[in-house]
Amino acid sequence: MRHVSRDERRTRLGVRHHLADTVNTVEEAAAAVVGLHASDPATVYLSSRARVGGFTTSDLEQTLYDDRSLVRLWGMRRTLFVTTRHMAAIMHAASPDAFGAAERSRFERLLTEQDKIPDAGAWIDHVESRVIDELAASGPATANDLRKVIPELRETVTFGEGKSWGGTVGVSTRILFMLAAQGLIVRGRPLGSWVSSQYRWALTPQWLGAPLTDMEPAVARAELVRCWLRQFGPGTTTDIKWWTGWTVRDTRAALTMLDAVEVDLDDRPGWLLADDLDPVEPASDWVALLPGLDSTVMGWKERDWYLGDHTPALFDRNGNAGPTVWWNGRVVGGWAQRESGEVAVHLLGEVPAGTLEAIEEEAHRLSEWLGPVRLIPRFRTPLERELTG
Protein backbone atom coordinates (compact mmCIF):
# COMPACT_ATOMS: atom_id res chain seq x y z
CA MET A 1 0.00 0.00 0.00
CA ARG A 2 1.29 3.45 -0.91
CA HIS A 3 2.39 5.41 2.16
CA VAL A 4 1.86 9.18 2.19
CA SER A 5 3.76 10.95 4.96
CA ARG A 6 2.69 14.12 6.74
CA ASP A 7 5.47 16.01 5.01
CA GLU A 8 4.19 14.91 1.61
CA ARG A 9 0.65 15.88 2.51
CA ARG A 10 1.88 19.34 3.53
CA THR A 11 3.75 19.65 0.25
CA ARG A 12 0.63 18.70 -1.69
CA LEU A 13 -1.39 21.25 0.27
CA GLY A 14 0.99 24.07 -0.56
CA VAL A 15 1.24 23.18 -4.24
CA ARG A 16 -2.36 22.20 -4.98
CA HIS A 17 -3.90 25.14 -3.07
CA HIS A 18 -1.48 27.61 -4.65
CA LEU A 19 -0.03 28.82 -1.39
CA ALA A 20 3.52 27.83 -2.33
CA ASP A 21 3.07 29.74 -5.58
CA THR A 22 0.39 32.03 -6.98
CA VAL A 23 -1.97 31.91 -9.95
CA ASN A 24 -3.10 34.64 -12.31
CA THR A 25 -6.89 34.57 -11.87
CA VAL A 26 -9.51 34.24 -9.18
CA GLU A 27 -11.13 31.42 -11.17
CA GLU A 28 -7.92 29.41 -10.80
CA ALA A 29 -7.79 30.17 -7.07
CA ALA A 30 -11.39 28.99 -6.59
CA ALA A 31 -10.77 25.80 -8.56
CA ALA A 32 -7.63 25.10 -6.50
CA VAL A 33 -9.75 24.64 -3.37
CA VAL A 34 -12.93 23.48 -5.22
CA GLY A 35 -14.70 26.53 -3.82
CA LEU A 36 -13.73 29.59 -1.78
CA HIS A 37 -15.47 29.64 1.59
CA ALA A 38 -17.88 32.59 1.58
CA SER A 39 -19.87 32.58 4.84
CA ASP A 40 -17.89 35.66 5.87
CA PRO A 41 -17.77 38.09 2.90
CA ALA A 42 -14.19 39.17 3.66
CA THR A 43 -12.93 35.57 3.54
CA VAL A 44 -13.41 35.32 -0.22
CA TYR A 45 -11.25 38.38 -0.84
CA LEU A 46 -8.50 37.48 1.61
CA SER A 47 -8.40 33.87 0.39
CA SER A 48 -8.07 35.14 -3.18
CA ARG A 49 -5.34 37.59 -2.20
CA ALA A 50 -3.31 34.73 -0.68
CA ARG A 51 -3.40 32.81 -3.97
CA VAL A 52 -3.58 35.33 -6.83
CA GLY A 53 -0.54 37.39 -7.76
CA GLY A 54 -1.18 41.14 -7.59
CA PHE A 55 -4.78 40.60 -6.48
CA THR A 56 -7.11 43.58 -6.06
CA THR A 57 -10.71 43.59 -4.86
CA SER A 58 -11.87 44.61 -8.34
CA ASP A 59 -10.47 41.32 -9.72
CA LEU A 60 -13.01 39.35 -7.70
CA GLU A 61 -15.83 41.82 -8.29
CA GLN A 62 -15.24 41.55 -12.03
CA THR A 63 -15.53 37.77 -12.03
CA LEU A 64 -18.49 37.65 -9.63
CA TYR A 65 -20.65 40.54 -10.78
CA ASP A 66 -19.61 41.45 -14.33
CA ASP A 67 -18.25 38.34 -16.07
CA ARG A 68 -20.20 36.09 -13.66
CA SER A 69 -17.71 33.30 -14.28
CA LEU A 70 -17.90 32.68 -10.53
CA VAL A 71 -21.09 32.30 -8.52
CA ARG A 72 -21.89 32.44 -4.79
CA LEU A 73 -24.21 29.65 -3.64
CA TRP A 74 -25.10 27.28 -0.84
CA GLY A 75 -22.91 24.20 -1.03
CA MET A 76 -21.81 21.42 1.26
CA ARG A 77 -22.64 21.51 4.99
CA ARG A 78 -25.13 24.37 4.46
CA THR A 79 -22.13 26.59 3.75
CA LEU A 80 -21.73 29.42 1.26
CA PHE A 81 -19.05 29.00 -1.41
CA VAL A 82 -17.81 31.06 -4.34
CA THR A 83 -16.94 28.71 -7.17
CA THR A 84 -16.97 28.26 -10.92
CA ARG A 85 -20.24 27.76 -12.79
CA HIS A 86 -19.30 24.15 -13.56
CA MET A 87 -18.54 23.37 -9.93
CA ALA A 88 -21.65 25.22 -8.76
CA ALA A 89 -23.82 22.81 -10.74
CA ILE A 90 -21.96 19.85 -9.25
CA MET A 91 -22.27 21.17 -5.68
CA HIS A 92 -25.97 21.80 -6.11
CA ALA A 93 -26.74 18.43 -7.69
CA ALA A 94 -24.59 16.48 -5.20
CA SER A 95 -26.94 17.37 -2.34
CA PRO A 96 -30.29 17.89 -4.08
CA ASP A 97 -31.98 20.43 -1.83
CA ALA A 98 -31.40 18.25 1.23
CA PHE A 99 -31.01 21.08 3.73
CA GLY A 100 -33.59 23.22 1.88
CA ALA A 101 -36.20 20.49 2.24
CA ALA A 102 -35.41 20.13 5.94
CA GLU A 103 -35.66 23.89 6.40
CA ARG A 104 -39.05 23.93 4.67
CA SER A 105 -40.38 21.18 6.95
CA ARG A 106 -39.27 23.12 10.03
CA PHE A 107 -40.77 26.33 8.71
CA GLU A 108 -44.10 24.68 7.87
CA ARG A 109 -44.20 23.19 11.36
CA LEU A 110 -43.40 26.56 12.93
CA LEU A 111 -46.17 28.32 11.01
CA THR A 112 -48.66 25.58 11.85
CA GLU A 113 -47.80 25.54 15.56
CA GLN A 114 -48.37 29.29 15.83
CA ASP A 115 -51.75 29.06 14.07
CA LYS A 116 -50.68 31.82 11.70
CA ILE A 117 -51.48 30.05 8.45
CA PRO A 118 -54.27 27.47 7.81
CA ASP A 119 -52.28 25.69 5.07
CA ALA A 120 -48.58 26.43 5.64
CA GLY A 121 -47.36 24.47 2.62
CA ALA A 122 -49.63 26.26 0.16
CA TRP A 123 -48.81 29.61 1.75
CA ILE A 124 -45.06 29.06 1.33
CA ASP A 125 -45.59 28.05 -2.31
CA HIS A 126 -47.57 31.23 -2.89
CA VAL A 127 -44.95 33.52 -1.31
CA GLU A 128 -42.11 31.83 -3.18
CA SER A 129 -43.99 32.37 -6.45
CA ARG A 130 -44.50 36.04 -5.58
CA VAL A 131 -40.73 36.45 -5.02
CA ILE A 132 -39.86 34.72 -8.31
CA ASP A 133 -42.39 36.82 -10.24
CA GLU A 134 -41.09 40.05 -8.71
CA LEU A 135 -37.44 39.24 -9.48
CA ALA A 136 -38.39 38.23 -13.02
CA ALA A 137 -40.19 41.53 -13.56
CA SER A 138 -37.90 43.95 -11.76
CA GLY A 139 -34.48 42.30 -11.70
CA PRO A 140 -32.08 41.93 -8.74
CA ALA A 141 -33.46 43.17 -5.44
CA THR A 142 -32.56 43.16 -1.76
CA ALA A 143 -34.66 41.49 0.90
CA ASN A 144 -35.83 44.94 1.96
CA ASP A 145 -36.86 45.78 -1.63
CA LEU A 146 -38.90 42.58 -1.79
CA ARG A 147 -40.56 43.22 1.57
CA LYS A 148 -41.85 46.56 0.28
CA VAL A 149 -43.84 44.91 -2.53
CA ILE A 150 -44.66 41.51 -1.00
CA PRO A 151 -46.51 42.03 2.32
CA GLU A 152 -46.14 38.40 3.41
CA LEU A 153 -42.38 38.84 3.63
CA ARG A 154 -42.81 41.43 6.38
CA GLU A 155 -44.19 38.82 8.78
CA THR A 156 -42.09 37.39 11.61
CA VAL A 157 -42.33 34.08 13.41
CA THR A 158 -41.24 33.13 16.92
CA PHE A 159 -39.16 30.06 17.68
CA GLY A 160 -37.98 28.46 20.90
CA GLU A 161 -40.43 30.43 23.02
CA GLY A 162 -39.25 30.47 26.64
CA LYS A 163 -35.87 28.98 25.71
CA SER A 164 -32.48 30.68 25.99
CA TRP A 165 -31.95 30.14 22.25
CA GLY A 166 -35.38 31.39 21.25
CA GLY A 167 -36.17 34.50 19.25
CA THR A 168 -37.90 35.77 16.14
CA VAL A 169 -36.99 35.50 12.49
CA GLY A 170 -38.35 37.28 9.47
CA VAL A 171 -40.31 35.33 6.89
CA SER A 172 -38.15 36.90 4.19
CA THR A 173 -35.03 35.27 5.64
CA ARG A 174 -36.56 31.80 5.52
CA ILE A 175 -38.18 32.17 2.09
CA LEU A 176 -35.02 33.50 0.42
CA PHE A 177 -32.94 30.75 2.00
CA MET A 178 -35.28 28.06 0.70
CA LEU A 179 -35.31 29.51 -2.82
CA ALA A 180 -31.50 29.71 -2.81
CA ALA A 181 -31.23 26.12 -1.55
CA GLN A 182 -33.33 25.04 -4.53
CA GLY A 183 -30.92 26.83 -6.86
CA LEU A 184 -33.68 29.16 -8.07
CA ILE A 185 -32.04 32.38 -6.88
CA VAL A 186 -28.45 33.49 -6.21
CA ARG A 187 -26.74 36.37 -4.46
CA GLY A 188 -25.76 39.25 -6.73
CA ARG A 189 -23.93 42.47 -5.88
CA PRO A 190 -23.73 43.55 -2.24
CA LEU A 191 -25.27 46.81 -1.13
CA GLY A 192 -22.10 48.18 0.43
CA SER A 193 -18.37 47.52 0.24
CA TRP A 194 -16.62 44.18 -0.26
CA VAL A 195 -17.06 43.36 3.45
CA SER A 196 -20.85 43.84 3.31
CA SER A 197 -23.15 40.86 3.85
CA GLN A 198 -26.31 42.50 2.45
CA TYR A 199 -26.82 41.24 -1.09
CA ARG A 200 -29.19 41.76 -3.94
CA TRP A 201 -30.97 38.57 -5.00
CA ALA A 202 -31.43 37.51 -8.63
CA LEU A 203 -33.08 34.66 -10.49
CA THR A 204 -30.40 32.13 -11.36
CA PRO A 205 -31.29 31.90 -15.08
CA GLN A 206 -31.26 35.70 -15.40
CA TRP A 207 -28.01 36.16 -13.48
CA LEU A 208 -26.09 33.34 -15.16
CA GLY A 209 -27.94 33.30 -18.47
CA ALA A 210 -29.17 29.75 -17.84
CA PRO A 211 -30.25 27.52 -14.95
CA LEU A 212 -27.66 25.41 -13.17
CA THR A 213 -26.90 22.31 -15.25
CA ASP A 214 -28.88 19.24 -14.19
CA MET A 215 -26.89 16.19 -13.07
CA GLU A 216 -27.75 12.87 -11.52
CA PRO A 217 -27.06 13.19 -7.75
CA ALA A 218 -24.88 10.05 -7.60
CA VAL A 219 -22.81 11.19 -10.58
CA ALA A 220 -22.46 14.66 -9.06
CA ARG A 221 -21.35 13.22 -5.72
CA ALA A 222 -18.66 11.12 -7.41
CA GLU A 223 -17.45 14.13 -9.39
CA LEU A 224 -17.34 16.30 -6.28
CA VAL A 225 -15.26 13.71 -4.43
CA ARG A 226 -12.99 13.40 -7.46
CA CYS A 227 -12.36 17.14 -7.39
CA TRP A 228 -11.77 17.07 -3.64
CA LEU A 229 -9.28 14.21 -3.88
CA ARG A 230 -7.45 15.97 -6.71
CA GLN A 231 -7.00 19.15 -4.67
CA PHE A 232 -7.13 17.96 -1.05
CA GLY A 233 -6.11 14.31 -1.30
CA PRO A 234 -5.08 12.17 0.29
CA GLY A 235 -7.84 12.20 2.85
CA THR A 236 -9.81 9.78 4.98
CA THR A 237 -13.40 8.70 4.61
CA THR A 238 -14.11 10.76 7.73
CA ASP A 239 -12.60 13.84 6.04
CA ILE A 240 -14.74 13.41 2.93
CA LYS A 241 -17.93 12.67 4.85
CA TRP A 242 -17.43 15.76 7.02
CA TRP A 243 -16.46 18.08 4.15
CA THR A 244 -19.43 17.05 2.02
CA GLY A 245 -21.91 16.73 4.87
CA TRP A 246 -23.18 13.44 3.43
CA THR A 247 -24.05 10.12 5.01
CA VAL A 248 -21.44 7.37 5.26
CA ARG A 249 -23.41 5.46 2.63
CA ASP A 250 -23.29 8.26 0.05
CA THR A 251 -19.62 8.91 0.78
CA ARG A 252 -18.62 5.30 0.28
CA ALA A 253 -20.74 5.00 -2.86
CA ALA A 254 -18.97 8.00 -4.39
CA LEU A 255 -15.55 6.52 -3.60
CA THR A 256 -16.61 3.23 -5.17
CA MET A 257 -17.77 4.95 -8.37
CA LEU A 258 -14.37 6.62 -8.60
CA ASP A 259 -12.42 3.42 -7.99
CA ALA A 260 -10.28 5.43 -5.56
CA VAL A 261 -7.09 3.84 -4.26
CA GLU A 262 -6.56 3.23 -0.56
CA VAL A 263 -3.30 4.60 0.87
CA ASP A 264 -1.61 4.56 4.26
CA LEU A 265 -1.60 7.85 6.20
CA ASP A 266 0.66 6.83 9.09
CA ASP A 267 -1.44 3.79 10.06
CA ARG A 268 -4.66 5.58 9.13
CA PRO A 269 -6.44 4.54 5.88
CA GLY A 270 -6.93 7.27 3.31
CA TRP A 271 -7.73 7.73 -0.37
CA LEU A 272 -6.10 9.04 -3.52
CA LEU A 273 -7.12 9.01 -7.17
CA ALA A 274 -5.59 6.16 -9.14
CA ASP A 275 -3.72 8.56 -11.44
CA ASP A 276 -2.37 10.67 -8.56
CA LEU A 277 -0.11 8.25 -6.71
CA ASP A 278 3.25 9.71 -7.72
CA PRO A 279 5.11 11.79 -5.12
CA VAL A 280 4.82 15.56 -5.45
CA GLU A 281 8.02 17.55 -5.92
CA PRO A 282 8.86 19.63 -2.82
CA ALA A 283 8.07 23.33 -3.12
CA SER A 284 10.15 26.29 -2.04
CA ASP A 285 9.62 27.56 1.50
CA TRP A 286 6.43 29.57 1.83
CA VAL A 287 4.36 31.47 4.40
CA ALA A 288 0.75 32.61 4.22
CA LEU A 289 -1.73 34.52 6.35
CA LEU A 290 -5.12 32.97 5.66
CA PRO A 291 -8.45 34.43 6.82
CA GLY A 292 -10.95 32.82 9.14
CA LEU A 293 -12.86 29.97 7.49
CA ASP A 294 -10.40 29.74 4.58
CA SER A 295 -11.11 26.64 2.50
CA THR A 296 -7.68 25.17 3.25
CA VAL A 297 -7.94 25.16 7.02
CA MET A 298 -11.58 23.93 6.73
CA GLY A 299 -10.71 21.26 4.17
CA TRP A 300 -10.36 18.22 6.45
CA LYS A 301 -12.02 16.86 9.58
CA GLU A 302 -8.87 15.14 10.87
CA ARG A 303 -6.47 18.09 11.07
CA ASP A 304 -3.66 17.02 13.37
CA TRP A 305 -1.16 16.68 10.50
CA TYR A 306 -1.31 20.40 9.70
CA LEU A 307 -2.93 21.96 12.78
CA GLY A 308 -1.19 20.15 15.64
CA ASP A 309 -2.73 20.96 19.01
CA HIS A 310 -3.72 24.53 18.16
CA THR A 311 -7.47 23.95 17.83
CA PRO A 312 -8.47 25.58 21.16
CA ALA A 313 -6.72 28.84 20.26
CA LEU A 314 -7.68 29.05 16.59
CA PHE A 315 -11.23 27.64 16.42
CA ASP A 316 -14.43 28.68 18.14
CA ARG A 317 -16.67 26.25 20.04
CA ASN A 318 -18.69 25.46 16.91
CA GLY A 319 -15.66 24.44 14.86
CA ASN A 320 -15.20 27.66 12.88
CA ALA A 321 -11.58 28.54 12.12
CA GLY A 322 -10.17 31.97 12.80
CA PRO A 323 -7.30 33.68 10.93
CA THR A 324 -4.24 31.42 10.70
CA VAL A 325 -0.52 31.75 9.97
CA TRP A 326 0.99 29.02 7.78
CA TRP A 327 4.53 27.86 7.12
CA ASN A 328 5.25 25.07 4.63
CA GLY A 329 1.90 23.34 5.10
CA ARG A 330 1.57 23.72 8.86
CA VAL A 331 -0.42 26.15 10.97
CA VAL A 332 2.09 27.89 13.23
CA GLY A 333 0.00 30.73 14.66
CA GLY A 334 -2.83 33.19 14.23
CA TRP A 335 -3.31 36.83 13.32
CA ALA A 336 -5.78 39.67 13.75
CA GLN A 337 -6.24 43.25 12.63
CA ARG A 338 -6.16 45.81 15.40
CA GLU A 339 -8.13 49.07 15.48
CA SER A 340 -5.05 50.91 14.23
CA GLY A 341 -5.10 48.75 11.09
CA GLU A 342 -1.97 46.85 12.11
CA VAL A 343 -2.03 43.12 11.37
CA ALA A 344 -0.71 41.51 14.55
CA VAL A 345 0.71 37.98 14.51
CA HIS A 346 1.09 35.51 17.37
CA LEU A 347 3.07 32.32 16.82
CA LEU A 348 2.18 29.18 18.74
CA GLY A 349 5.59 27.56 18.36
CA GLU A 350 9.12 28.25 17.27
CA VAL A 351 10.02 28.87 13.63
CA PRO A 352 13.39 29.64 12.04
CA ALA A 353 14.53 33.27 12.15
CA GLY A 354 14.18 33.62 8.38
CA THR A 355 10.63 32.30 8.52
CA LEU A 356 9.70 34.72 11.32
CA GLU A 357 10.98 37.58 9.20
CA ALA A 358 8.97 36.38 6.20
CA ILE A 359 5.81 36.14 8.34
CA GLU A 360 6.30 39.65 9.69
CA GLU A 361 6.85 40.99 6.18
CA GLU A 362 3.65 39.32 4.99
CA ALA A 363 1.74 40.81 7.94
CA HIS A 364 3.02 44.25 6.96
CA ARG A 365 2.00 43.72 3.32
CA LEU A 366 -1.47 42.64 4.40
CA SER A 367 -1.81 45.73 6.62
CA GLU A 368 -0.95 47.95 3.67
CA TRP A 369 -3.30 46.05 1.35
CA LEU A 370 -6.23 46.44 3.76
CA GLY A 371 -5.59 50.17 4.14
CA PRO A 372 -8.56 51.86 5.85
CA VAL A 373 -10.71 48.70 5.88
CA ARG A 374 -11.27 47.21 9.34
CA LEU A 375 -12.13 43.55 9.64
CA ILE A 376 -14.07 41.82 12.39
CA PRO A 377 -14.35 38.08 11.66
CA ARG A 378 -17.88 36.77 11.74
CA PHE A 379 -16.76 33.98 14.07
CA ARG A 380 -14.42 35.19 16.83
CA THR A 381 -11.79 32.83 18.20
CA PRO A 382 -9.79 33.00 21.44
CA LEU A 383 -6.48 34.04 19.87
CA GLU A 384 -8.10 36.61 17.57
CA ARG A 385 -9.91 38.19 20.53
CA GLU A 386 -6.69 38.24 22.54
CA LEU A 387 -4.76 39.98 19.77
CA THR A 388 -7.41 42.68 19.33
CA GLY A 389 -7.61 43.35 23.05
N, C-alpha and C positions, 0 to 999 in steps of 0.2 A: 504493500500500500504506500502510495506517495505521502511523504511527510512534509508538511509545510510549517516551518518554524515561525516563532513570533517575529523575528527580525524580517523574514520574508514577507509576512503579512503586512508589517509596517511599511516595507518598501513598496508593496503593491498599493497600499493606501495612498502614499504620497504621489506615486506615478499616475494611478488610475483617476484619482480625484483632482489632479492638476494642482497640487499644493507644492510639489517639488519643482514644477515648472508651470508656466501660465499658457493660456490659450488666447485666441484673438477675439472670440465672440461670446456673448452671454449664452447663446444657444448651445455652444460647446460645453460651457461650464455647467449648464443644467443637465445636459446629457451625461456628463461625467459622474454625476451623483443620482442619475435617473430623474430626480426632480429636486429643485431647491425648496427647502422648507420655508413656508410662507405664513405661518400662524402669526408671527410678529412681522409687520411690514418691513421694518429695518433689516431683518435677517436676510431677506432676498438680496438687498443691495450690498451688505457687508460680505455675504457669501460670494457674490459675484466679484467684488473687488479683490478678494483673496485669490481668485483664480484667473481673472482676465487682465492681461497686461494693459496698463494705462486706462483702466476702467473709470468712467464717469457715470453719474446717475442718469444722464440723458441716454446712455447706451441701453440701459434696461428699459427706460420709458419708451424708447423707439421700438424695441422688439415687442413689448407688451401692448402698447396702446396705438402705435401707428402701423408697423408691419404686421403685428398680431401673430408672429411666428411662435411666440410663447403664450401660454394661457394659464390663468390662476384658477384652480378648481379643487374641490374636495377629493382627496385621494385615500390612501390607506390609513387605517386607524382614526378615521374621522379627522384627518389632518389636512390643512391647506398646503398645496404645492404649486410652484410655478414650473412648468415643464413644456416640452415641445408638443405640438398638436398631435403628432403620432403617439407619443407616450400618454398624452391626456386621454385619448380614446382607449388605450390599453388599461390605464388605471381605472377608468370608469367602468369598463366592461368586466374587469377582473372581480369587482365586488358590486354586482348589479343592484344598486340602490338598497343594499342591506341595512345601512344605518339610517337611510332616509325612511325606509319602511318602518323600522322600529320607532323612529321619532314620530311618524304619523300615528302609529298605534297609541303612543303615550299621549299625544296631543288630543286625539279623539276621546281617550278615556278622561283626560283632564276636563275637556269641555262638557262631557256627559255628566261627570260627577258634580260639576258646579251648576247644572241645570240651566246653562246659558243657551244651549242650542238643542232643539228637539232631535235633529238628525245631524250629528257632528260630521259624519263622513260626507254627506251631500253638501254641507255648508263649506267644508274645506275645499271640495272640488269646485264649488262656485267661486270662492275667493281666489283660488289659484287661476282659474280661467279669467277672472277680472284682471289679475296682474299681467298675465300673458297678453291679453288684448290691449292693455294700456301700453305695455312696452312695444308691442308691434306697431301701435299707432303713433306713439310719441318718441320712441327711441330710448336710449339709456336714461335711467332715472335713479335717484337715491331712494332709500326707504322713506324718507320724509316727503319727497315728491309724491310717491305712491300713496302715502297716507292721506294726502290732501285731496285726492280724487277717488279713493276707495275707502269709504267710511269704515268698513269692517276691519281694516288694518289698524284702526285707531284703538281697537279694543285691547284690554289686558286680561290676563288670567292669573290666578293665584295658585301657587304650588307649595307643598310642604307646610300647610297652615299649622302654626303652633310649633314647628320644628326650627332648630337653629339654622338649618340650611334653606328654610323656606323663603319665599319672596314673590314677586310678580314679574311677568315677562310679557312683552308686547306681542300681539298676534302677528305683526309684520315680521318680527324676528323669526318666528317658527315657520311661517309660510315661505319666506324667502329661502330659509335653509332647506326646506323640503324640495322646493323647485330646483335649487342648485344641486342637491343630492341626486335628483333625477337627470341631471345634465341638461335641463331645459333653459337655465339661465346661468350666466357667468358674471364675475366681477369685472367691471371696466375701469375707467380712470378714477383715482381717488379725488375727493373734494379738495384736500389740502396738499401739503408737501409730500415728499416720498416716505415720510414716517407716519402719515395719516392712515387710519384704519376705517375711514368712512368712504365707501365706494359707491359708484354708480353701478346699477345692474342693467344687463342687456340680455336679450334673447340670444342663445347660443348660435343659431343659424344666421342671425343678423350680424353678430359680432365677428364670427369666424368665416362667414360666407357659406357655411354648410353645417349640418348637425355633426356631432361627434360620430365617427365611423363605428358602425355596429360590428361586434365580434362575439363569437361564442364565449361564454364565461370561462370554460375550462381551457380553451385555447389562449385567452387573454391572460389567465393566471400563469400558464406555462411560460408565456412570453415575458411577463413581468418578472418572474423568477430568473429567467435566462438573463435579462438585463441586469438584475441585481447581482447575480453571480459574476457576470462579466466585469462589473465595476466594483463590487464589494467583496467578491469571493476571495478566498474560501470563507464559508460561514457554516454554522450548524443549523440543524432543523429548527432548533429553538430560536435562533436569530431570524430565520426567514419567517417563521410563524408570527413572531412578535412584530417584525417590520411590516408585514402585510396585514396583520390583524385577522388572519384567517383561522379556521379550525385546523387541527392536526391532519384531519382527513384531506382537506383541500390542499394543504401544503405538501403532503406526501404524494398526492396525485400529480401535482405540478412537477415535482422532482422526477417522478416516474416517466412522465411524458417527455421530459428533456433527456432522459437517460444520463443523468448527472453521475459523476464519478465520486465515490467516497474516498476521502483523504484523511490522514491522521494529523490532528491539530494538538500535538503534545498529549497523547492518550485521550483525546476527545474527538469523536467522529465529526467530520465536516464534509462539505461538498464543493466541487469545482466542475466547470464545464469540461467535457472530454477533450476539446481542442485548446484548453488553457492550462495544461499541466506543466509546461516548461517553466523553469525558474525565471524570475524577472530580474533584469540587470539593475544593480544598485544605483540609486540616484545620488546626486550631489547633496551635501548637507542643506537642509532647509528649515525655516521657522515660519510660523503663521499665527496670526491672531484671528480666531474664528468667532463669530457672534453666537449668542445664545440660540439654541435649537438648530445650529448648522446641521446639514444633512449628514456630514461625516461623523460627528460625535453621536448623532442619533441613528446611525446606520446599523447597529448591532444590539442585541439584547445582552449578550455575554461580552463584557467590555474590558475585562481585566488585562488583556494583552496590550491595550493602548491607554487605558485609563488608570491602571494600578488601583490604589486604595483611595483615590481622590473623590469618590462619589459624594460623600457627605458635604464637602466644601463647594462642589461645582454643580450639584443638582439640587432642585427643590424636592419637597416631600412627595410630589406627584410624578417625579421622574423626568422633569424638564431640565435640560442642560442650560447652564449659564455660559457667558463668554469664556473661552478657553485659549490657552497658549500651547502651541504645538512645536515639537522639535523632532524631526526625523521619524514621524509616525507615532509619537507618544505625546500624551497630554502632560505637560510639566508645570502648569499653573493656570491662573485665571487673570482676567483684566476687567477694568471698568472705566467709564468716563466720569470724571469729577465735574463739579459745577463750573470750574474754571475752563473746562474743555480738555484738560490734560487726560490722556489715556494712561492710567496707572496699572502697573503689572505687579503681580505677586507670584513668585515661584514657590512650588510645593516640594522642591527637591533641588539638589545641586546640578548644575550644568557647567560645561566648560566655559572659560572666560570669553572665548570668541563667540560662543553661542549666546551668552548673556548680552554681549554687546550688540549682536544681530537682533535680539529680541527687543532691546531698548530702542534701537534704530527704527524697527518696524512700528513700535508704539508711537514714536515721534511722527513717523509718516502718517499713521492713522489719525493722530490728533490734527495734523495739518489738513488732511483730506476732509475730515468732518467739519472743520472750520467752526461756524457759529451754531451748527446743529448740536442739540443736546439729546442724548439717548437715555431712555429709561426702559430696560428690558421688560417685556410683558410679564415674564416669570422671574422673580427675584430669587437669587441664590445666596447662601451664607457669605461666600467670599466676595461676591459683587456688592452686597450690602456693606460689608466691612470696609471695602476699598473706597466706597462713596461716603462713608461716615454716617 
